[in-house]
């Protein structure tokens, strides 16, 4: 299972800094979710994360305006 950061290609916001995503994602919790946000150090991370399933639906329907950045892989 992979987790992707969802970004709109219509805004200029970029992720700042490096986050420890290994401590943010718990496979048993995120594998049931398709779109979500996470808490790191008790603060909400203002990024949207999506599952492989969500990414595949977007791509198979040729939707545009979204960019996916892989941030975590449960197999790694």
Secondary structure by P-SEA (a helix, b strand, c coil): cbbbbbbbccccccccccccccccccccccccccccccccccccccbbbbcaaaaaaaaaaccccbbbbbcccccc
